[in-house]
Amino acid sequence: MLNQWIGRIDRLGRDRVDPDKRNSPVKDVKLVLFHRPGDPSRDVETLFSGYQLFRRSLQLDPLTVNNISQEIDDVVIRANQSSSASPNATSLANVSGVDSGRWTPEHSQDLYERIAHAEPMAPVLASCKYDAYVSSNEESALGNWIEQLCAHGMMSKKKVSKRFRGDGKRRVFSTLTQMGCDGPPVPRLEVHDQSFPAFVLARWHTLNPPRTEVTTGLDHQGQPRKSRLHFLSHGGMLHDQIVQTYAKAGKTHETIGFSIQSLGLRFYPAGVSLHSGRYLCGVGFVDSGSVYAQALPQKSMVETTQSKQLQRVLAIESARHVAGLKADQRFIRQLAPAKLCVRASREDAGKYTPCDGGELFTPHWGKDVVPQVQRVPVAEKLREKLPLQYKVAIAKETKEHWSDNHRQIREHVEERIECIRLEAAERLRLTNTMLSNVETQVQERRANATKANDQWIQLRLRPRSDLLMRQRDVIQENCAGRCELLQKSLEFVQSPPPESVSLQVTAQIHLRDDPEAIFDQVSSDPDPITDFHQSPTSADPDANPRKPR
């Protein structure tokens, strides 16, 4: 770091001073330090100022350089310790092993590898990595979920890599099917003549030029099987059907209770902090875009008694309004993404204490290894209190999750509201201009009153004026409605109510040891001594010899 700073100033000074001219004018080089909160560069600059490195010439021998480097290390370590007040930051610092301020290329690369490939902090659900390139976190999350469904035998995915005519690059797409799988049926995958829909997940895989159909193989008659190419994202039929199907299939409407024998190496090969006992758990989330659930277009906008031209205009405005509402909903969901909250507590001496609920849902299930599960009844008191209790807890956790970005969310929402108003103002300006032109034509024809002009006013200009005024009112109403919903969404994100929580499941789980692991332990112990291994005992003199022993 010391050599880098000196080198930069030296390069700046070369343009100011000519070393070949004795009387070359000296010009000062002003140092401006940009720093971020928590960045130790300010302390490093204070250290350099103490040595007056940039004000006078110094003979930097190796000993002096080592001393300055050691002081830089001390400054960086103190800055890291002072900025690591939270437990998460401390644990991350210990994991990464940042113990030096010498930012060499090797050190930076090693640090990047540790952070990029580090396991996520608990509690998290186990995931499978997508086997193709993705270009965003949303695509990565969706691809990992698809891989997880395939790993559990609920779907089957096949990756296809082909080079199309007119495109020099090899493009990748995938196919999905549920044939031979055991999972909730997706309507699109139930169509037998097109049961292998093709899709692309990453934008980088979009075919050039775009294609709507691809060949996914041969059918049972040996003919090429063509399938529509889907883009697996919001608004796509295949994407929405998969999400809606599994959201409904994974939801329970009442508290369930079961006893499961899975606490062992077969299901937790990497170990677990769980112990045998009774657990209560709840899984749910809060949708930041739930304000738009009831935001339906006005049914009175299109009526059969209206003229066809007015019906067409109102239908266009209604479609534009619905598209705007869906875009606003996606916008809010991106600013405040939903978090799947897993809350759990363990019974200990008649009292329930909070515990890590993520491990309850991360065992290593295999299709050949099935745990012993039995349904158990749940007390009426728990069935009534558990849903409300976990709704309050999940709403609180989600509020804390969103609280770090409240300022950014407010700024983005206010900016979007302003954009919507500006767009509506521009459309109103154009509509008023057309309306003014119509009124001008009406006045001109009235000034030259004739029967033909009166008919033209009544049959053409008056309906046109009424149409434009109705369109103007609709534009104003839609703009006010969108801005109001965005403001409500902002208030909702700042304090989500418990009734907005979507509970996927509440359960009472009695976790027991895996009997297979117990049998393995018993079989590994030395054989116990049996009766025929023991030495014979002497006969009892008082026993009846005729009575069998």
C-alpha positions in Angstrom: 0.0 0.0 0.0 2.9 2.4 0.9 4.6 1.9 -2.5 1.3 2.3 -4.4 0.5 5.7 -2.8 4.0 7.0 -3.4 4.0 5.7 -7.0 0.7 7.4 -7.8 2.0 10.8 -6.5 5.3 10.3 -8.3 3.4 9.8 -11.6 1.3 12.9 -11.0 4.5 15.0 -10.2 6.1 14.0 -13.5 3.7 16.2 -15.4 4.3 19.2 -13.1 8.1 19.2 -12.7 10.7 18.8 -15.5 13.8 17.1 -13.9 16.0 18.2 -16.9 15.4 21.9 -16.1 17.1 23.4 -13.1 14.7 26.3 -12.6 11.6 24.2 -13.4 8.7 25.7 -11.3 7.4 23.5 -8.5 3.7 23.0 -8.3 2.0 21.5 -5.3 0.0 18.2 -5.7 -3.1 18.3 -3.6 -4.1 15.0 -2.1 -7.9 14.4 -1.8 -8.9 11.3 0.1 -12.2 9.5 -0.6 -13.2 7.0 2.0 -16.3 5.0 3.0 -17.7 4.6 6.5 -15.7 1.9 8.2 -12.9 2.1 5.7 -9.4 2.3 7.4 -8.0 4.5 4.7 -8.5 7.6 6.8 -6.4 6.1 9.6 -3.8 5.1 7.1 -3.6 8.6 5.8 -3.1 9.9 9.3 -0.3 7.4 9.7 1.4 8.6 6.5 1.0 12.3 7.6 2.8 11.5 10.8 5.8 10.3 8.8 5.4 13.3 6.4 5.8 10.9 3.5 4.4 13.3 1.0 5.9 16.6 2.2 9.6 15.7 2.3 12.0 13.3 0.7 12.7 10.2 2.8 15.2 7.3 2.5 12.9 4.4 2.8 15.2 1.6 3.8 13.7 -1.9 4.3 13.6 -1.5 8.1 11.5 1.7 7.8 9.2 0.1 5.3 8.6 -2.9 7.5 7.8 -0.7 10.5 5.3 1.4 8.5 3.7 -1.8 7.1 3.4 -3.2 10.6 1.7 0.0 11.8 -0.7 -0.3 8.8 -1.5 -3.8 9.9 -2.3 -2.6 13.4 -4.5 0.2 12.0 -6.5 -2.2 9.8 -6.9 -4.8 12.6 -8.3 -2.1 15.0 -10.7 -0.9 12.3 -11.9 -4.4 11.7 -12.4 -5.0 15.4 -14.3 -1.7 15.9 -16.6 -2.3 12.9 -17.3 -5.9 13.8 -19.8 -5.2 16.7 -22.4 -7.7 15.5 -21.9 -11.5 16.0 -22.4 -12.1 12.3 -19.6 -9.7 11.3 -17.3 -11.2 13.9 -17.9 -14.7 12.7 -17.4 -13.7 9.1 -14.1 -12.1 9.9 -12.9 -15.2 11.7 -13.9 -17.4 8.8 -12.3 -15.2 6.1 -9.1 -14.9 8.2 -8.5 -11.2 7.3 -5.5 -10.5 9.5 -3.3 -8.3 7.3 -3.6 -5.0 5.6 -1.2 -6.0 2.8 -3.7 -6.3 -0.1 -1.6 -8.4 -2.5 -3.2 -10.0 -5.6 -2.8 -13.4 -4.0 -4.4 -12.3 -0.8 -7.3 -10.7 -2.6 -7.9 -13.7 -4.8 -7.8 -16.0 -1.8 -10.3 -13.8 0.1 -12.6 -13.8 -2.9 -12.5 -17.5 -3.2 -13.4 -17.9 0.5 -16.3 -15.5 0.4 -17.7 -16.7 -3.0 -17.6 -20.4 -2.1 -18.5 -20.1 1.6 -21.5 -21.9 2.8 -24.5 -19.6 3.7 -25.0 -18.8 7.3 -27.6 -20.8 9.2 -30.5 -21.3 9.3 -30.9 -22.0 5.6 -32.6 -24.7 3.6 -30.4 -27.1 1.7 -30.2 -26.4 -2.0 -28.9 -27.9 -5.2 -26.8 -25.9 -7.6 -28.1 -25.2 -11.1 -26.0 -26.8 -13.8 -25.9 -23.9 -16.2 -24.9 -20.3 -16.4 -27.1 -17.7 -14.6 -26.8 -14.0 -14.7 -28.7 -12.8 -11.6 -29.6 -13.9 -8.1 -33.2 -14.4 -9.1 -32.2 -16.8 -11.9 -29.9 -18.6 -9.5 -32.6 -19.1 -6.9 -35.1 -20.4 -9.4 -32.6 -22.7 -11.0 -31.5 -24.1 -7.6 -35.1 -24.8 -6.8 -35.7 -26.6 -10.0 -32.7 -28.7 -9.4 -33.9 -29.5 -5.9 -37.3 -30.7 -7.2 -35.5 -32.9 -9.7 -33.2 -34.3 -6.9 -36.3 -35.3 -5.0 -37.9 -37.1 -7.9 -40.7 -34.6 -8.5 -39.5 -33.5 -11.9 -37.0 -34.6 -14.5 -34.8 -32.1 -16.3 -32.5 -32.6 -19.3 -30.0 -30.1 -20.6 -29.7 -29.7 -24.4 -26.8 -27.9 -26.1 -27.1 -27.2 -29.8 -25.6 -25.0 -32.4 -28.3 -23.4 -34.6 -28.0 -22.2 -38.1 -27.0 -18.6 -38.4 -25.6 -18.5 -34.9 -21.9 -19.3 -34.3 -22.3 -20.0 -30.5 -23.6 -23.2 -29.0 -26.8 -22.4 -27.2 -28.2 -24.2 -24.1 -31.8 -24.9 -23.2 -33.5 -27.5 -21.0 -36.6 -29.7 -21.0 -38.9 -30.6 -18.2 -41.2 -33.6 -17.7 -43.0 -35.4 -14.9 -43.2 -38.8 -16.6 -42.0 -41.4 -14.1 -41.9 -38.8 -11.3 -43.8 -38.5 -8.1 -44.8 -34.9 -7.5 -47.8 -32.5 -7.6 -49.0 -32.5 -11.2 -48.3 -29.3 -13.2 -51.0 -28.7 -15.8 -48.5 -27.8 -18.6 -46.6 -31.1 -18.0 -49.7 -33.2 -18.1 -50.2 -32.6 -21.9 -49.0 -35.9 -23.2 -48.4 -34.8 -26.8 -46.2 -32.0 -25.6 -45.0 -33.3 -22.2 -41.4 -32.1 -22.7 -41.6 -28.3 -22.7 -38.3 -26.5 -23.4 -37.2 -23.5 -21.5 -34.3 -21.1 -21.0 -33.5 -19.7 -17.6 -30.7 -17.2 -18.2 -30.9 -14.3 -20.6 -27.5 -15.2 -21.9 -29.0 -18.4 -23.3 -31.6 -16.6 -25.4 -31.3 -17.8 -28.9 -30.1 -15.4 -31.6 -32.2 -14.9 -33.6 -35.1 -15.6 -31.1 -36.9 -18.9 -31.7 -40.3 -19.8 -30.5 -39.9 -23.6 -31.2 -37.1 -26.1 -30.8 -36.7 -29.8 -31.4 -36.4 -31.7 -28.2 -36.0 -35.2 -29.6 -38.0 -37.9 -31.4 -41.5 -39.0 -30.5 -42.7 -42.6 -30.3 -43.2 -42.7 -34.1 -39.6 -41.5 -34.7 -40.6 -38.0 -35.9 -39.0 -34.8 -34.6 -40.8 -33.6 -31.5 -41.2 -29.8 -31.6 -41.9 -27.9 -28.4 -42.5 -24.3 -27.6 -39.5 -22.6 -26.1 -40.4 -20.9 -22.8 -38.5 -18.2 -20.9 -38.8 -19.4 -17.3 -39.6 -16.1 -15.6 -42.4 -14.0 -14.2 -45.3 -13.8 -16.6 -44.4 -17.0 -18.4 -47.0 -19.8 -18.4 -44.7 -22.6 -17.4 -43.1 -20.5 -14.6 -46.4 -19.4 -13.1 -47.9 -22.9 -13.3 -44.9 -24.4 -11.5 -44.9 -21.8 -8.7 -48.6 -21.9 -8.2 -48.7 -25.7 -8.2 -46.1 -26.1 -5.5 -47.3 -23.2 -3.4 -50.7 -24.9 -3.1 -49.3 -28.4 -2.7 -46.9 -27.4 0.1 -49.5 -25.6 2.2 -51.4 -27.0 5.2 -54.5 -25.3 6.5 -54.3 -26.7 10.0 -51.5 -27.8 12.4 -50.2 -31.3 11.8 -48.5 -33.6 14.2 -46.2 -36.5 13.4 -43.5 -38.6 14.9 -40.4 -39.3 12.7 -37.4 -41.5 13.3 -34.6 -39.8 11.3 -32.1 -38.6 13.9 -29.0 -40.4 12.7 -26.2 -40.5 10.2 -28.4 -41.9 7.4 -30.4 -38.7 7.3 -27.9 -36.2 8.8 -24.5 -37.4 7.5 -22.8 -34.2 8.3 -24.1 -34.1 11.9 -26.8 -32.0 13.5 -27.4 -30.1 16.7 -30.9 -31.6 17.1 -31.7 -33.9 20.0 -34.6 -36.4 20.5 -37.6 -34.6 21.8 -40.7 -32.7 20.9 -40.6 -29.6 18.6 -43.0 -27.0 17.5 -42.3 -25.3 14.2 -43.9 -22.8 11.8 -42.9 -21.9 8.2 -44.2 -18.9 6.4 -43.5 -15.7 4.6 -44.8 -12.2 3.9 -45.5 -11.1 0.3 -44.6 -7.5 0.0 -46.8 -7.3 -3.1 -49.9 -8.6 -1.3 -51.5 -5.1 -1.4 -52.2 -5.7 -5.1 -54.1 -8.9 -4.5 -57.4 -7.2 -4.5 -56.4 -4.4 -7.0 -58.7 -5.5 -9.8 -59.7 -3.2 -12.8 -63.0 -1.5 -12.5 -65.8 -3.6 -13.9 -67.8 -0.4 -14.8 -65.2 0.7 -17.2 -66.6 -1.4 -20.1 -70.3 -1.6 -20.5 -72.4 -3.1 -23.2 -74.5 0.1 -23.5 -71.5 2.1 -24.5 -70.4 2.6 -28.1 -67.9 0.2 -29.6 -65.3 2.9 -30.0 -65.6 3.8 -26.3 -65.5 0.1 -25.4 -62.3 -0.3 -27.4 -60.6 2.7 -25.8 -61.6 1.7 -22.2 -60.5 -1.8 -22.9 -57.1 -0.5 -24.0 -56.9 1.7 -20.9 -57.9 -1.2 -18.6 -55.2 -3.5 -20.1 -52.6 -0.7 -19.7 -53.7 -0.2 -16.1 -53.5 -3.9 -15.3 -50.0 -4.1 -16.9 -49.0 -1.1 -14.8 -50.3 -2.7 -11.6 -48.4 -6.0 -12.3 -45.2 -4.0 -13.0 -45.6 -2.1 -9.7 -46.1 -5.4 -7.9 -43.0 -6.9 -9.3 -41.2 -3.6 -8.5 -42.2 -3.8 -4.8 -41.3 -7.5 -4.6 -37.8 -6.8 -6.0 -37.3 -4.0 -3.5 -38.5 -6.1 -0.5 -38.1 -9.8 -1.5 -39.9 -12.3 0.6 -38.0 -14.4 3.1 -39.0 -17.9 4.0 -39.0 -17.8 7.8 -38.5 -21.0 9.8 -39.4 -20.7 13.5 -39.0 -23.6 15.9 -38.8 -24.3 19.6 -38.0 -27.4 21.6 -39.7 -28.8 24.7 -37.4 -28.8 27.7 -38.8 -29.6 31.2 -42.3 -28.6 30.1 -41.2 -25.3 28.6 -40.5 -24.5 24.9 -37.2 -22.7 24.1 -36.4 -21.3 20.6 -34.0 -23.4 18.6 -32.6 -23.6 15.0 -35.5 -24.7 12.9 -33.5 -24.9 9.6 -32.1 -28.3 10.6 -35.5 -29.8 10.9 -36.0 -29.3 7.2 -32.5 -30.2 5.9 -32.1 -34.0 6.3 -30.6 -36.0 3.4 -33.7 -37.7 2.0 -33.2 -40.4 -0.6 -35.7 -42.3 -2.6 -34.3 -45.6 -1.3 -34.1 -44.4 2.3 -37.5 -43.7 3.8 -37.9 -42.7 7.5 -40.6 -44.2 9.8 -43.3 -41.5 10.1 -46.4 -41.8 12.1 -49.2 -39.2 12.5 -49.9 -38.1 16.1 -52.8 -36.0 17.4 -52.3 -32.4 18.2 -53.8 -30.8 21.3 -56.7 -28.5 20.7 -54.9 -25.7 22.5 -51.9 -25.9 20.2 -54.1 -26.0 17.1 -55.6 -22.7 18.1 -52.5 -20.8 19.4 -49.8 -22.0 17.1 -50.9 -20.3 13.8 -51.4 -16.9 15.5 -48.2 -17.2 17.5 -46.1 -18.0 14.4 -47.8 -15.3 12.3 -46.8 -12.7 14.9 -43.2 -14.1 15.0 -42.8 -14.3 11.2 -44.2 -10.8 10.7 -41.7 -9.5 13.3 -38.8 -11.3 11.6 -39.8 -10.1 8.2 -40.0 -6.5 9.4 -36.5 -6.7 10.8 -35.3 -8.2 7.5 -36.7 -5.3 5.5 -35.8 -2.6 8.1 -32.2 -2.3 6.8 -33.4 -1.0 3.4 -36.3 1.2 4.5 -34.6 4.4 3.3 -33.7 2.9 -0.1 -37.2 1.5 -0.5 -38.8 4.8 0.2 -36.6 6.6 -2.2 -37.2 4.2 -5.0 -41.0 4.2 -4.4 -41.2 8.0 -4.3 -39.2 8.1 -7.5 -41.5 5.6 -9.2 -44.6 7.6 -8.1 -43.1 10.7 -9.6 -42.4 8.8 -12.9 -46.0 7.6 -13.0 -47.3 11.1 -12.4 -45.0 12.5 -15.1 -46.1 9.9 -17.6 -49.8 10.5 -16.8 -49.2 14.3 -17.1 -47.7 13.8 -20.6 -50.7 11.6 -21.7 -53.1 14.2 -20.2 -51.3 16.9 -22.2 -51.7 15.0 -25.4 -55.4 14.2 -24.7 -56.1 17.8 -23.8 -54.4 18.9 -27.1 -56.6 16.6 -29.1 -59.7 17.7 -27.1 -58.8 21.4 -27.8 -58.5 20.6 -31.5 -61.9 19.1 -31.5 -63.4 22.1 -29.7 -61.7 24.4 -32.3 -63.4 22.4 -35.1 -66.7 22.6 -33.3 -66.4 26.4 -33.0 -65.4 26.8 -36.7 -68.4 24.8 -37.9 -70.8 26.6 -35.7 -69.5 29.9 -37.0 -70.3 28.7 -40.5 -73.6 27.1 -39.6 -75.0 24.8 -42.2 -77.0 21.6 -42.0 -74.0 19.5 -43.0 -71.9 21.2 -40.3 -74.5 20.6 -37.6 -74.7 16.9 -38.6 -70.9 16.6 -38.6 -70.8 18.1 -35.1 -73.5 15.8 -33.8 -72.3 12.6 -35.4 -68.5 13.0 -35.3 -67.1 15.8 -33.2 -69.4 15.5 -30.1 -68.8 11.7 -29.7 -65.1 12.4 -30.2 -65.1 15.0 -27.5 -67.0 12.8 -25.1 -64.6 10.0 -25.8 -61.5 12.1 -25.1 -63.0 13.5 -21.9 -63.8 10.0 -20.7 -60.3 8.9 -21.5 -58.9 11.8 -19.6 -60.9 10.9 -16.5 -59.7 7.3 -16.7 -56.1 8.3 -17.1 -56.4 10.5 -13.9 -58.1 7.7 -12.0 -55.6 5.1 -13.0 -52.7 7.3 -12.1 -54.2 8.1 -8.7 -54.9 4.4 -8.1 -51.3 3.3 -8.9 -49.8 6.0 -6.7 -52.1 5.1 -3.8 -51.2 1.4 -4.0 -47.5 2.2 -4.1 -47.9 4.4 -1.0 -49.9 1.6 0.8 -47.2 -0.9 -0.2 -44.5 1.4 1.3 -46.5 1.5 4.6 -47.0 -2.2 4.4 -43.3 -2.9 4.0 -42.5 -0.7 7.0 -44.8 -2.6 9.3 -46.3 -5.8 7.9 -49.3 -7.0 10.0 -49.5 -10.5 11.3 -52.6 -11.3 9.3 -50.6 -10.8 6.1 -48.4 -13.8 6.8 -48.9 -16.7 4.5 -48.3 -19.8 6.7 -47.2 -22.8 4.7 -47.2 -25.2 7.6 -47.4 -25.3 11.4 -46.4 -28.7 12.9 -45.7 -30.5 16.1 -42.8 -32.9 15.5 -41.6 -35.7 17.8 -38.1 -36.3 16.6 -36.7 -39.7 17.5 -33.4 -41.6 16.8 -33.1 -43.5 13.6 -33.5 -47.3 14.5 -31.2 -48.2 11.6 -28.3 -46.4 13.2 -29.0 -48.1 16.5 -28.9 -51.5 14.8 -25.7 -50.6 13.1 -24.2 -49.7 16.5 -25.4 -52.9 18.1 -24.0 -55.0 15.2 -20.6 -53.3 15.5 -20.3 -54.1 19.3 -18.5 -57.4 20.2 -20.8 -60.4 20.4 -22.2 -60.8 23.9 -21.5 -64.1 25.8 -24.4 -66.6 25.3 -25.4 -69.5 27.4 -23.5 -72.1 25.4 -20.3 -70.0 25.7 -20.5 -70.2 29.5 -18.9 -73.0 31.5 -21.4 -75.7 32.8 -22.6 -75.3 36.3 -22.5 -78.1 39.0 -25.7 -80.0 39.7 -28.0 -78.9 42.5 -28.0 -81.7 45.2 -31.5 -80.7 46.3 -33.0 -80.8 42.9 -35.5 -83.6 41.9 -33.6 -85.7 39.3 -36.9 -86.8 37.7 -38.1 -83.2 37.2 -36.7 -81.5 34.1 -34.6 -78.5 34.8 
